[in-house]
C-alpha cells in the first residue's frame, strides 16, 4: 500500500466536481505530490446514492484516503468514511449535518483526523451544526467570516487545508 494519501473531493448539491474551491485545494494537493480526484455527482440528489458512488470509487484503492467534502459533499465524505478502512482524514467545508428532518442521518465518521471550516454567516447550513458536530467528534473547527459558499475565502481554506495535510 502506498504511504501517500489519495485525496478525493465531494462537491455540494448545487455545485460541480471542479468548482473554484475544489480546484484550488486540488492544485495545493498536487503541488504536494498527492494524487487527487473529484467525483461527479451532478444529477444525483440522493445523499445515499452519492455515498455509494464514493465508496465504490475508493474501496478498490490500495492507498490511505483523505476525503474532502463541501456542504452535502461533507455529509457524503463523512458517511463514506464509516465504510472505508483507510481514511486518514476528513476535511469538511460547511458540512450539511443535523439538517431539519434529517438529523438522524448525520453520519458517525471514522477517520484519524477531522477538520471543519464553516462560515459564521452561513444561511444554508447553520454554523451551530458544525460546532455541535465538532464537539461530538472532537474535530478541529475553523470559523471564518463568510457565507455558505465561502468562495471569497479560498485562500484561508487552502491555508487550513495545507495545515491539515501536514498532519495526515
Phi, psi and omega in degrees: 000133177295145180275337180285132180288151174263125184259122182237124184261144175233118182277168180279176185300318185263013188243189178227174187292338182232048175292179187298318180293311181297317180300317180295316179292323178296319177300317179299314180296318178297320178299336177272001179085015182268149174276136182230155174210151174232122184282139179265111180253008183304135182086359179249102181271342184277116180302324181296322178293323177295318178299314180300320179294318179294316179298315180298324179290317188274333186304317182283351182290138178257051184219152170295149186246144165239118179257132181236131180214147179240130178058240177301328177297331175293316175300314181299313181298316180295317179295319180295326182300331180289343182253357183245137187280340191241039181275110178282327184201153173239126175242112190242134180244117181044055185293141183278076178252151176055038180286146183307129181086349182233016183306319182292343181271357178297123187285159170256105186285163172228105181204149180294328182215138179230130175229138180237138170240130183216147178271136178300329185259025180293121179255009178253306176244113182302136179302329179300333178294319178288325176298315178299312181298315180299318179296313183293325184261359184056045182268155171289145183220127176241118179254127182233161184279076181214176178265197183293318185287328179056024181293336177279001186235027182299321179300313180296316179301316180295325177297315177296320180295320178299314178298317179301313180296330175302327186266348180253000000 
